Amino acid sequence: MCGRYSQAKDPATLAEEFDAVDATDGAWPGPDRNVAPTTTVIGVVDRHPRDASGTADPQRLERSLRPMRWGLVPGWADDPKIGNRMINARSDSLTSKPAFRRAVKGRRCLLPADGWFEWQRDGPGGRKVPYFITLPGGKSLAFAGLWETWRPKDAPKGTAPLISTTVVTIDAAGPLTEIHHRMPLVLPAERWKAWLDPDNDDPTGLLEPPPPELLASFELRQVSTLVNNVKNHGPELLEESHDEPEQQGLELDLDANADVPATQ
């Protein structure tokens, strides 16, 4: 998966679609059809609600929308800039890499998206052509994600943590293999509850590719290279286009975490 996607629906719409409470508290930055790493995005989590003393109620779960920064920052990190390399997490390394081991056991989320962008090289040595992968009818995709909290080690007591997230990726499947070798793990609605369950500390059985019927329903649409520039955010980025405007910036590689050390 390449490092751009669209998340243009407002929190009220997403809360209804994902049957969640809107807990973004005004932090939604507005519609963004060209979400890039370090951007604030909306994530969906299931958590046990806490009382005034901070005690969690193990008998109840509350699903909510939360603002998160794209690019996971592990709690042990000295510098939040490490998140710039943690925009995705390969499914086959979730339990082995220190950056993801804690999150995969109980801090999993969904990342709603209108769709994502992928680049395909137009012949050997040719230009990279952007495509937008989406569902017909405007239905949101749900990327499997992980989230973490981080505070500076010298932060005063009561300092609000940085909440960050990463997209789980798998080997491309179905028609997507013609464009790129990786893709986000897109979860069908029937898998949401199990993925979000904070009491399930072994989600490895949930890392299967999307079912064939979901893969077959994806629409792959060639779009303008205007998406290459992170300053562009308009709806025209999602429209079909076979034009060849001047290249503006470079697409990002969502396999950026491949060089993250295996130890802290």
Order of alpha helices (4+ residues) and beta strands (2+ residues): beta-alpha-beta-beta-beta-beta-beta-alpha-beta-beta-beta-beta-beta-beta-alpha-alpha-beta
